[in-house]
């Protein structure tokens, strides 16, 4: 089947990563999947031209408002995937809310990443009750086996002969909502007492102004390093070799980095915000901190208590394999897309 997949493809966002994964799932089932950025289209008529030119038989949209509204009225069956901001923000605007309700009426199915997203959608649009499916995001990690950890430490100017080295890794696109500087000062004080602990911030420069601020701060702060964007396989290799993965975001949907760390059997130390608390159970699958001082206390505890680290890692791994199975996600999307087959309005 020839499928048009409209998604919001802003680089370095969870939705862009999800879109690529879903496309892989559909192509593995033999479909031809034409992935396009919803922001490249102004009106449904441009979509109509694309559908005709590409001989599209069915469609899928990631983001109910941005993608879904463009798929209405073309006479081809489609499904939708909630993106996050459609349910968290767009629903509060009357006009958008109405449009999304109409999209849901026409859609064959809708996918929510979490039970709470499903409940929000059902409250907003009771008529959609029977067609919403919950499918959490599937996680698959592939560390590059050829990655050279020692060379990475050298590039990061980290003294790798330091006795019993502990690298804390904070993975984020450099923008304010990720708040990468939240624990920098307290970490640096700790580094001055114990020179074998380092904080490495890795990620793309998303917001240029904020990036300058982060660079300036890191430059004058002992024990903290900043590394640019890395290919996924290399990043997973770094995660696997580091001691702890840190998340200090102010707000988070569902952090892929946290779930990937669990999959790679690395402990997670995350800021206590709703998105993080939904996947990290404190003291069980990871540790949650509410302020910088508490971050350092918990980090020290992990360094000194290998039994705790071991337990958290085992629980985290179990959690991801159970609740974020890549194979289960693949099965769901392949099954749902079959609802679009052989029933187009043409």
C-alpha positions as YAML, in Angstrom:
chain: A
units: angstrom
residues:
- id: 1
  name: UNK
  ca: [0.00, 0.00, 0.00]
- id: 2
  name: UNK
  ca: [1.23, 3.52, -0.80]
- id: 3
  name: UNK
  ca: [0.95, 5.56, 2.39]
- id: 4
  name: UNK
  ca: [1.42, 9.26, 2.97]
- id: 5
  name: UNK
  ca: [2.79, 9.92, 6.46]
- id: 6
  name: UNK
  ca: [2.51, 13.57, 7.58]
- id: 7
  name: UNK
  ca: [4.47, 14.39, 10.71]
- id: 8
  name: UNK
  ca: [6.01, 17.34, 12.52]
- id: 9
  name: UNK
  ca: [9.68, 16.76, 11.74]
- id: 10
  name: UNK
  ca: [11.45, 19.47, 13.74]
- id: 11
  name: UNK
  ca: [14.95, 18.03, 14.20]
- id: 12
  name: UNK
  ca: [15.92, 16.68, 17.62]
- id: 13
  name: UNK
  ca: [12.36, 16.33, 18.87]
- id: 14
  name: UNK
  ca: [10.74, 13.17, 20.14]
- id: 15
  name: UNK
  ca: [8.11, 13.33, 17.38]
- id: 16
  name: UNK
  ca: [10.69, 13.31, 14.59]
- id: 17
  name: UNK
  ca: [12.35, 10.22, 16.08]
- id: 18
  name: UNK
  ca: [8.98, 8.49, 16.55]
- id: 19
  name: UNK
  ca: [8.02, 9.26, 12.94]
- id: 20
  name: UNK
  ca: [11.15, 7.58, 11.60]
- id: 21
  name: UNK
  ca: [10.58, 4.52, 13.78]
- id: 22
  name: UNK
  ca: [6.94, 4.18, 12.70]
- id: 23
  name: UNK
  ca: [7.97, 4.55, 9.06]
- id: 24
  name: UNK
  ca: [10.44, 1.68, 9.51]
- id: 25
  name: UNK
  ca: [7.69, -0.47, 11.03]
- id: 26
  name: UNK
  ca: [5.39, 0.16, 8.06]
- id: 27
  name: UNK
  ca: [8.08, -0.37, 5.44]
- id: 28
  name: UNK
  ca: [9.02, -3.65, 7.13]
- id: 29
  name: UNK
  ca: [5.44, -4.81, 6.42]
- id: 30
  name: UNK
  ca: [5.95, -4.06, 2.71]
- id: 31
  name: UNK
  ca: [4.19, -0.68, 2.51]
- id: 32
  name: UNK
  ca: [5.63, 2.29, 0.66]
- id: 33
  name: UNK
  ca: [5.73, 5.12, 3.16]
- id: 34
  name: UNK
  ca: [6.12, 8.70, 1.94]
- id: 35
  name: UNK
  ca: [7.17, 10.71, 5.00]
- id: 36
  name: UNK
  ca: [6.60, 14.47, 4.73]
- id: 37
  name: UNK
  ca: [6.87, 17.40, 7.13]
- id: 38
  name: UNK
  ca: [3.43, 18.85, 7.86]
- id: 39
  name: UNK
  ca: [4.98, 22.32, 8.07]
- id: 40
  name: UNK
  ca: [5.83, 22.17, 4.35]
- id: 41
  name: UNK
  ca: [2.14, 22.33, 3.40]
- id: 42
  name: UNK
  ca: [-0.14, 25.35, 3.64]
- id: 43
  name: UNK
  ca: [-3.45, 23.87, 2.54]
- id: 44
  name: UNK
  ca: [-5.32, 20.62, 1.88]
- id: 45
  name: UNK
  ca: [-5.20, 21.35, -1.87]
- id: 46
  name: UNK
  ca: [-1.41, 20.92, -1.84]
- id: 47
  name: UNK
  ca: [-1.97, 17.55, -0.16]
- id: 48
  name: UNK
  ca: [-4.57, 16.64, -2.80]
- id: 49
  name: UNK
  ca: [-1.95, 17.28, -5.51]
- id: 50
  name: UNK
  ca: [0.58, 15.14, -3.67]
- id: 51
  name: UNK
  ca: [-1.95, 12.31, -3.23]
- id: 52
  name: UNK
  ca: [-2.67, 12.35, -6.98]
- id: 53
  name: UNK
  ca: [0.97, 12.64, -8.04]
- id: 54
  name: UNK
  ca: [2.19, 9.89, -5.70]
- id: 55
  name: UNK
  ca: [-0.80, 7.63, -6.16]
- id: 56
  name: UNK
  ca: [-1.40, 7.59, -2.40]
- id: 57
  name: UNK
  ca: [-3.97, 5.04, -1.14]
- id: 58
  name: UNK
  ca: [-4.05, 5.84, 2.59]
- id: 59
  name: UNK
  ca: [-2.45, 8.18, 5.08]
- id: 60
  name: UNK
  ca: [-1.19, 8.60, 8.63]
- id: 61
  name: UNK
  ca: [-0.64, 11.83, 10.59]
- id: 62
  name: UNK
  ca: [1.51, 12.42, 13.63]
- id: 63
  name: UNK
  ca: [-0.04, 15.42, 15.47]
- id: 64
  name: UNK
  ca: [-3.78, 15.77, 15.30]
- id: 65
  name: UNK
  ca: [-3.85, 19.45, 14.43]
- id: 66
  name: UNK
  ca: [-0.70, 20.06, 12.40]
- id: 67
  name: UNK
  ca: [-0.94, 16.86, 10.36]
- id: 68
  name: UNK
  ca: [-4.48, 15.57, 10.78]
- id: 69
  name: UNK
  ca: [-6.39, 18.61, 9.51]
- id: 70
  name: UNK
  ca: [-4.54, 18.40, 6.17]
- id: 71
  name: UNK
  ca: [-5.78, 14.85, 5.56]
- id: 72
  name: UNK
  ca: [-9.51, 15.57, 5.76]
- id: 73
  name: UNK
  ca: [-11.86, 15.32, 2.83]
- id: 74
  name: UNK
  ca: [-9.56, 13.61, 0.31]
- id: 75
  name: UNK
  ca: [-11.56, 10.39, 0.24]
- id: 76
  name: UNK
  ca: [-8.62, 8.28, 1.43]
- id: 77
  name: UNK
  ca: [-8.72, 6.47, 4.77]
- id: 78
  name: UNK
  ca: [-6.31, 7.71, 7.40]
- id: 79
  name: UNK
  ca: [-5.22, 7.21, 11.00]
- id: 80
  name: UNK
  ca: [-3.67, 9.66, 13.46]
- id: 81
  name: UNK
  ca: [-1.07, 9.61, 16.24]
- id: 82
  name: UNK
  ca: [-1.31, 12.20, 19.03]
- id: 83
  name: UNK
  ca: [1.89, 14.24, 19.18]
- id: 84
  name: UNK
  ca: [1.71, 15.78, 22.64]
- id: 85
  name: UNK
  ca: [1.25, 19.52, 22.08]
- id: 86
  name: UNK
  ca: [-2.03, 18.80, 20.27]
- id: 87
  name: UNK
  ca: [-3.42, 17.43, 23.56]
- id: 88
  name: UNK
  ca: [-1.45, 19.65, 25.95]
- id: 89
  name: UNK
  ca: [-1.84, 23.01, 24.24]
- id: 90
  name: UNK
  ca: [-3.95, 23.10, 21.06]
- id: 91
  name: UNK
  ca: [-7.08, 21.71, 22.78]
- id: 92
  name: UNK
  ca: [-7.37, 24.95, 24.75]
- id: 93
  name: UNK
  ca: [-8.03, 26.97, 21.60]
- id: 94
  name: UNK
  ca: [-11.70, 26.69, 20.61]
- id: 95
  name: UNK
  ca: [-11.19, 26.73, 16.84]
- id: 96
  name: UNK
  ca: [-8.35, 24.18, 16.88]
- id: 97
  name: UNK
  ca: [-10.29, 21.97, 19.29]
- id: 98
  name: UNK
  ca: [-13.23, 21.87, 16.85]
- id: 99
  name: UNK
  ca: [-10.98, 21.06, 13.90]
- id: 100
  name: UNK
  ca: [-9.31, 18.21, 15.81]
- id: 101
  name: UNK
  ca: [-12.71, 16.79, 16.82]
- id: 102
  name: UNK
  ca: [-13.66, 16.67, 13.12]
- id: 103
  name: UNK
  ca: [-10.37, 15.00, 12.22]
- id: 104
  name: UNK
  ca: [-11.03, 12.32, 14.82]
- id: 105
  name: UNK
  ca: [-14.50, 11.70, 13.39]
- id: 106
  name: UNK
  ca: [-13.00, 10.93, 10.01]
- id: 107
  name: UNK
  ca: [-9.94, 9.01, 11.25]
- id: 108
  name: UNK
  ca: [-10.10, 5.20, 11.34]
- id: 109
  name: UNK
  ca: [-7.93, 5.00, 14.45]
- id: 110
  name: UNK
  ca: [-5.93, 7.21, 16.81]
- id: 111
  name: UNK
  ca: [-2.83, 6.26, 18.79]
- id: 112
  name: UNK
  ca: [-1.95, 7.74, 22.21]
- id: 113
  name: UNK
  ca: [1.50, 7.14, 23.78]
- id: 114
  name: UNK
  ca: [0.13, 6.94, 27.33]
- id: 115
  name: UNK
  ca: [-3.03, 6.07, 29.20]
- id: 116
  name: UNK
  ca: [-3.30, 9.67, 30.42]
- id: 117
  name: UNK
  ca: [-3.13, 11.00, 26.85]
- id: 118
  name: UNK
  ca: [-5.91, 8.59, 25.93]
- id: 119
  name: UNK
  ca: [-8.05, 9.82, 28.84]
- id: 120
  name: UNK
  ca: [-7.48, 13.47, 27.90]
- id: 121
  name: UNK
  ca: [-8.56, 12.78, 24.32]
- id: 122
  name: UNK
  ca: [-11.68, 10.90, 25.45]
- id: 123
  name: UNK
  ca: [-12.68, 13.77, 27.73]
- id: 124
  name: UNK
  ca: [-12.32, 16.26, 24.90]
- id: 125
  name: UNK
  ca: [-13.97, 14.17, 22.19]
- id: 126
  name: UNK
  ca: [-16.23, 11.48, 23.70]
- id: 127
  name: UNK
  ca: [-17.26, 10.32, 20.21]
- id: 128
  name: UNK
  ca: [-13.71, 8.98, 19.61]
- id: 129
  name: UNK
  ca: [-13.89, 6.51, 22.49]
- id: 130
  name: UNK
  ca: [-13.81, 3.27, 20.52]
- id: 131
  name: UNK
  ca: [-11.01, 4.22, 18.15]
- id: 132
  name: UNK
  ca: [-8.17, 5.28, 20.47]
- id: 133
  name: UNK
  ca: [-5.38, 2.77, 21.07]
- id: 134
  name: UNK
  ca: [-2.60, 3.16, 23.64]
- id: 135
  name: UNK
  ca: [0.87, 2.26, 22.35]
- id: 136
  name: UNK
  ca: [3.88, 3.51, 24.28]
- id: 137
  name: UNK
  ca: [7.01, 4.43, 22.39]
- id: 138
  name: UNK
  ca: [9.24, 1.50, 21.50]
- id: 139
  name: UNK
  ca: [12.88, 1.71, 22.48]
- id: 140
  name: UNK
  ca: [15.74, 0.02, 20.63]
- id: 141
  name: UNK
  ca: [19.39, 0.89, 21.29]
- id: 142
  name: UNK
  ca: [22.29, 0.07, 18.98]
- id: 143
  name: UNK
  ca: [25.64, 1.15, 20.45]
- id: 144
  name: UNK
  ca: [28.42, 1.38, 17.87]
- id: 145
  name: UNK
  ca: [30.73, -1.55, 18.79]
- id: 146
  name: UNK
  ca: [33.74, 0.21, 17.23]
- id: 147
  name: UNK
  ca: [33.37, 3.33, 19.39]
- id: 148
  name: UNK
  ca: [36.57, 4.33, 21.20]
- id: 149
  name: UNK
  ca: [35.70, 5.45, 24.75]
- id: 150
  name: UNK
  ca: [39.28, 6.40, 25.67]
- id: 151
  name: UNK
  ca: [39.58, 8.64, 22.61]
- id: 152
  name: UNK
  ca: [36.24, 10.21, 23.55]
- id: 153
  name: UNK
  ca: [37.53, 10.99, 27.06]
- id: 154
  name: UNK
  ca: [40.69, 12.44, 25.60]
- id: 155
  name: UNK
  ca: [38.71, 14.67, 23.21]
- id: 156
  name: UNK
  ca: [36.58, 15.76, 26.17]
- id: 157
  name: UNK
  ca: [39.79, 16.60, 28.07]
- id: 158
  name: UNK
  ca: [38.91, 14.18, 30.84]
- id: 159
  name: UNK
  ca: [41.82, 12.67, 32.71]
- id: 160
  name: UNK
  ca: [41.08, 9.01, 32.07]
- id: 161
  name: UNK
  ca: [43.80, 7.81, 34.39]
- id: 162
  name: UNK
  ca: [41.79, 9.38, 37.21]
- id: 163
  name: UNK
  ca: [41.33, 6.73, 39.80]
- id: 164
  name: UNK
  ca: [37.87, 5.21, 39.55]
- id: 165
  name: UNK
  ca: [36.44, 7.66, 37.00]
- id: 166
  name: UNK
  ca: [32.70, 8.50, 37.07]
- id: 167
  name: UNK
  ca: [31.22, 10.25, 34.05]
- id: 168
  name: UNK
  ca: [27.72, 11.70, 34.39]
- id: 169
  name: UNK
  ca: [26.06, 12.26, 31.02]
- id: 170
  name: UNK
  ca: [23.37, 14.85, 30.33]
- id: 171
  name: UNK
  ca: [21.84, 14.44, 26.88]
- id: 172
  name: UNK
  ca: [19.75, 17.29, 25.51]
- id: 173
  name: UNK
  ca: [19.25, 19.73, 22.69]
- id: 174
  name: UNK
  ca: [20.51, 23.08, 23.93]
- id: 175
  name: UNK
  ca: [17.32, 25.01, 24.62]
- id: 176
  name: UNK
  ca: [15.91, 26.57, 27.76]
- id: 177
  name: UNK
  ca: [13.27, 23.95, 28.54]
- id: 178
  name: UNK
  ca: [16.05, 21.33, 28.91]
- id: 179
  name: UNK
  ca: [17.76, 23.46, 31.60]
- id: 180
  name: UNK
  ca: [21.21, 21.83, 31.22]
- id: 181
  name: UNK
  ca: [22.81, 24.31, 33.64]
- id: 182
  name: UNK
  ca: [20.50, 23.37, 36.53]
- id: 183
  name: UNK
  ca: [23.06, 21.19, 38.35]
- id: 184
  name: UNK
  ca: [26.27, 22.62, 36.87]
- id: 185
  name: UNK
  ca: [27.36, 24.71, 39.88]
- id: 186
  name: UNK
  ca: [26.77, 22.05, 42.53]
- id: 187
  name: UNK
  ca: [28.42, 19.45, 40.31]
- id: 188
  name: UNK
  ca: [31.49, 21.62, 39.91]
- id: 189
  name: UNK
  ca: [31.82, 22.04, 43.69]
- id: 190
  name: UNK
  ca: [31.68, 18.26, 44.04]
- id: 191
  name: UNK
  ca: [34.29, 17.83, 41.30]
- id: 192
  name: UNK
  ca: [36.64, 20.11, 43.21]
- id: 193
  name: UNK
  ca: [36.36, 17.79, 46.24]
- id: 194
  name: UNK
  ca: [36.50, 14.62, 44.13]
- id: 195
  name: UNK
  ca: [38.34, 15.18, 40.82]
- id: 196
  name: UNK
  ca: [37.27, 11.79, 39.43]
- id: 197
  name: UNK
  ca: [33.66, 12.91, 38.76]
- id: 198
  name: UNK
  ca: [32.79, 14.72, 35.53]
- id: 199
  name: UNK
  ca: [29.57, 16.02, 33.99]
- id: 200
  name: UNK
  ca: [29.43, 15.82, 30.18]
- id: 201
  name: UNK
  ca: [26.60, 17.62, 28.35]
- id: 202
  name: UNK
  ca: [25.98, 16.21, 24.87]
- id: 203
  name: UNK
  ca: [23.60, 17.56, 22.30]
- id: 204
  name: UNK
  ca: [22.81, 19.67, 19.27]
- id: 205
  name: UNK
  ca: [22.74, 23.48, 19.37]
- id: 206
  name: UNK
  ca: [19.01, 24.08, 19.00]
- id: 207
  name: UNK
  ca: [18.71, 27.65, 20.35]
- id: 208
  name: UNK
  ca: [21.76, 29.73, 19.25]
- id: 209
  name: UNK
  ca: [21.42, 32.43, 21.94]
- id: 210
  name: UNK
  ca: [21.01, 29.93, 24.75]
- id: 211
  name: UNK
  ca: [23.88, 27.83, 23.34]
- id: 212
  name: UNK
  ca: [26.24, 30.81, 23.75]
- id: 213
  name: UNK
  ca: [25.18, 31.12, 27.39]
- id: 214
  name: UNK
  ca: [25.80, 27.40, 28.02]
- id: 215
  name: UNK
  ca: [29.20, 27.50, 26.31]
- id: 216
  name: UNK
  ca: [30.33, 30.53, 28.31]
- id: 217
  name: UNK
  ca: [29.23, 28.93, 31.57]
- id: 218
  name: UNK
  ca: [30.85, 25.56, 30.87]
- id: 219
  name: UNK
  ca: [34.10, 27.20, 29.80]
- id: 220
  name: UNK
  ca: [34.59, 28.70, 33.28]
- id: 221
  name: UNK
  ca: [33.27, 25.75, 35.29]
- id: 222
  name: UNK
  ca: [35.58, 22.99, 36.54]
- id: 223
  name: UNK
  ca: [34.59, 19.36, 35.92]
- id: 224
  name: UNK
  ca: [31.91, 20.11, 33.31]
- id: 225
  name: UNK
  ca: [32.30, 19.50, 29.56]
- id: 226
  name: UNK
  ca: [30.18, 20.26, 26.50]
- id: 227
  name: UNK
  ca: [30.19, 18.02, 23.40]
- id: 228
  name: UNK
  ca: [28.29, 18.67, 20.19]
- id: 229
  name: UNK
  ca: [25.77, 16.41, 18.52]
- id: 230
  name: UNK
  ca: [26.81, 12.78, 17.91]
- id: 231
  name: UNK
  ca: [25.50, 10.02, 15.66]
- id: 232
  name: UNK
  ca: [22.97, 7.82, 17.49]
- id: 233
  name: UNK
  ca: [25.18, 4.71, 17.57]
- id: 234
  name: UNK
  ca: [28.10, 6.66, 19.08]
- id: 235
  name: UNK
  ca: [25.82, 8.34, 21.60]
- id: 236
  name: UNK
  ca: [24.47, 4.96, 22.71]
- id: 237
  name: UNK
  ca: [28.06, 3.71, 23.07]
- id: 238
  name: UNK
  ca: [28.90, 6.72, 25.28]
- id: 239
  name: UNK
  ca: [25.77, 6.10, 27.36]
- id: 240
  name: UNK
  ca: [26.74, 2.48, 27.83]
- id: 241
  name: UNK
  ca: [30.20, 3.47, 29.09]
- id: 242
  name: UNK
  ca: [29.17, 6.36, 31.35]
- id: 243
  name: UNK
  ca: [28.21, 5.98, 35.00]
- id: 244
  name: UNK
  ca: [24.84, 7.76, 35.10]
- id: 245
  name: UNK
  ca: [22.50, 9.45, 32.62]
- id: 246
  name: UNK
  ca: [21.10, 12.75, 33.95]
- id: 247
  name: UNK
  ca: [17.93, 14.59, 32.93]
- id: 248
  name: UNK
  ca: [17.35, 18.09, 34.36]
- id: 249
  name: UNK
  ca: [14.53, 19.32, 32.10]
- id: 250
  name: UNK
  ca: [11.89, 21.76, 33.30]
- id: 251
  name: UNK
  ca: [9.29, 19.93, 31.21]
- id: 252
  name: UNK
  ca: [9.43, 16.65, 29.31]
- id: 253
  name: UNK
  ca: [6.98, 14.54, 27.33]
- id: 254
  name: UNK
  ca: [8.52, 11.11, 27.48]
- id: 255
  name: UNK
  ca: [12.31, 11.32, 27.51]
- id: 256
  name: UNK
  ca: [13.80, 8.87, 25.02]
- id: 257
  name: UNK
  ca: [17.25, 9.32, 26.63]
- id: 258
  name: UNK
  ca: [15.94, 8.06, 29.99]
- id: 259
  name: UNK
  ca: [14.37, 4.99, 28.40]
- id: 260
  name: UNK
  ca: [17.46, 4.32, 26.28]
- id: 261
  name: UNK
  ca: [19.65, 4.52, 29.39]
- id: 262
  name: UNK
  ca: [17.45, 1.92, 31.09]
- id: 263
  name: UNK
  ca: [17.69, -0.28, 28.00]
- id: 264
  name: UNK
  ca: [21.51, 0.06, 28.06]
- id: 265
  name: UNK
  ca: [21.59, -0.79, 31.78]
- id: 266
  name: UNK
  ca: [22.78, 2.58, 33.00]
- id: 267
  name: UNK
  ca: [21.26, 4.23, 36.10]
- id: 268
  name: UNK
  ca: [19.08, 7.31, 35.60]
- id: 269
  name: UNK
  ca: [19.11, 10.42, 37.78]
- id: 270
  name: UNK
  ca: [16.23, 12.67, 36.68]
- id: 271
  name: UNK
  ca: [14.57, 15.87, 37.76]
- id: 272
  name: UNK
  ca: [11.26, 15.25, 39.48]
- id: 273
  name: UNK
  ca: [8.78, 16.56, 36.89]
- id: 274
  name: UNK
  ca: [5.58, 14.82, 35.72]
- id: 275
  name: UNK
  ca: [7.02, 13.51, 32.43]
- id: 276
  name: UNK
  ca: [10.03, 11.98, 34.18]
- id: 277
  name: UNK
  ca: [8.12, 10.71, 37.22]
- id: 278
  name: UNK
  ca: [5.83, 8.82, 34.81]
- id: 279
  name: UNK
  ca: [8.73, 6.57, 33.76]
- id: 280
  name: UNK
  ca: [11.13, 6.74, 36.72]
- id: 281
  name: UNK
  ca: [9.92, 5.27, 39.99]
- id: 282
  name: UNK
  ca: [12.18, 6.76, 42.67]
- id: 283
  name: UNK
  ca: [14.49, 4.20, 44.23]
- id: 284
  name: UNK
  ca: [13.14, 1.48, 41.94]
- id: 285
  name: UNK
  ca: [13.83, 2.20, 38.25]
- id: 286
  name: UNK
  ca: [15.93, 5.31, 38.85]
- id: 287
  name: UNK
  ca: [16.35, 8.28, 41.18]
- id: 288
  name: UNK
  ca: [14.46, 11.60, 41.14]
- id: 289
  name: UNK
  ca: [15.76, 14.92, 42.49]
- id: 290
  name: UNK
  ca: [13.83, 18.12, 43.15]
- id: 291
  name: UNK
  ca: [16.70, 20.56, 43.60]
- id: 292
  name: UNK
  ca: [20.43, 20.73, 42.78]
- id: 293
  name: UNK
  ca: [21.62, 19.90, 46.31]
- id: 294
  name: UNK
  ca: [19.53, 16.73, 46.31]
- id: 295
  name: UNK
  ca: [21.00, 15.82, 42.92]
- id: 296
  name: UNK
  ca: [24.50, 15.75, 44.43]
- id: 297
  name: UNK
  ca: [23.36, 13.75, 47.48]
- id: 298
  name: UNK
  ca: [21.80, 11.10, 45.24]
- id: 299
  name: UNK
  ca: [24.77, 11.08, 42.86]
- id: 300
  name: UNK
  ca: [27.14, 10.47, 45.77]
- id: 301
  name: UNK
  ca: [24.88, 7.72, 47.03]
- id: 302
  name: UNK
  ca: [25.07, 5.93, 43.69]
- id: 303
  name: UNK
  ca: [28.87, 6.22, 43.63]
- id: 304
  name: UNK
  ca: [29.15, 4.72, 47.14]
- id: 305
  name: UNK
  ca: [26.43, 2.10, 46.91]
- id: 306
  name: UNK
  ca: [27.05, -0.39, 44.07]
- id: 307
  name: UNK
  ca: [24.21, -2.63, 45.32]
- id: 308
  name: UNK
  ca: [21.68, 0.18, 44.86]
- id: 309
  name: UNK
  ca: [23.07, 0.90, 41.39]
- id: 310
  name: UNK
  ca: [22.77, -2.76, 40.45]
- id: 311
  name: UNK
  ca: [19.18, -3.00, 41.64]
- id: 312
  name: UNK
  ca: [18.08, 0.17, 39.84]
- id: 313
  name: UNK
  ca: [19.69, -0.98, 36.61]
- id: 314
  name: UNK
  ca: [17.97, -4.39, 36.75]
- id: 315
  name: UNK
  ca: [14.57, -2.82, 37.46]
- id: 316
  name: UNK
  ca: [15.01, -0.16, 34.76]
- id: 317
  name: UNK
  ca: [15.90, -2.72, 32.16]
- id: 318
  name: UNK
  ca: [12.90, -4.85, 33.09]
- id: 319
  name: UNK
  ca: [10.61, -1.79, 32.93]
- id: 320
  name: UNK
  ca: [11.72, -0.84, 29.41]
- id: 321
  name: UNK
  ca: [11.53, -4.37, 28.04]
- id: 322
  name: UNK
  ca: [8.01, -4.73, 29.45]
- id: 323
  name: UNK
  ca: [6.49, -1.32, 28.73]
- id: 324
  name: UNK
  ca: [8.49, 0.01, 25.78]
- id: 325
  name: UNK
  ca: [9.03, -3.02, 23.61]
- id: 326
  name: UNK
  ca: [10.09, -2.10, 20.08]
- id: 327
  name: UNK
  ca: [8.58, -5.34, 18.76]
- id: 328
  name: UNK
  ca: [5.19, -4.67, 20.40]
- id: 329
  name: UNK
  ca: [5.18, -1.19, 18.85]
- id: 330
  name: UNK
  ca: [5.96, -2.68, 15.44]
- id: 331
  name: UNK
  ca: [3.12, -5.21, 15.77]
- id: 332
  name: UNK
  ca: [0.61, -2.51, 16.78]
- id: 333
  name: UNK
  ca: [1.32, -0.17, 13.85]
- id: 334
  name: UNK
  ca: [1.38, -2.98, 11.33]
- id: 335
  name: UNK
  ca: [-1.97, -4.18, 12.65]
- id: 336
  name: UNK
  ca: [-3.61, -0.73, 12.73]
- id: 337
  name: UNK
  ca: [-2.52, 0.14, 9.21]
- id: 338
  name: UNK
  ca: [-4.35, -2.95, 7.97]
- id: 339
  name: UNK
  ca: [-7.55, -1.09, 8.96]
- id: 340
  name: UNK
  ca: [-6.75, 1.33, 6.12]
- id: 341
  name: UNK
  ca: [-6.35, -1.33, 3.46]
- id: 342
  name: UNK
  ca: [-8.81, -2.12, 0.70]
- id: 343
  name: UNK
  ca: [-11.32, 0.44, 1.88]
- id: 344
  name: UNK
  ca: [-10.36, 3.72, 0.28]
- id: 345
  name: UNK
  ca: [-13.12, 5.98, -0.93]
- id: 346
  name: UNK
  ca: [-11.75, 6.07, -4.47]
...
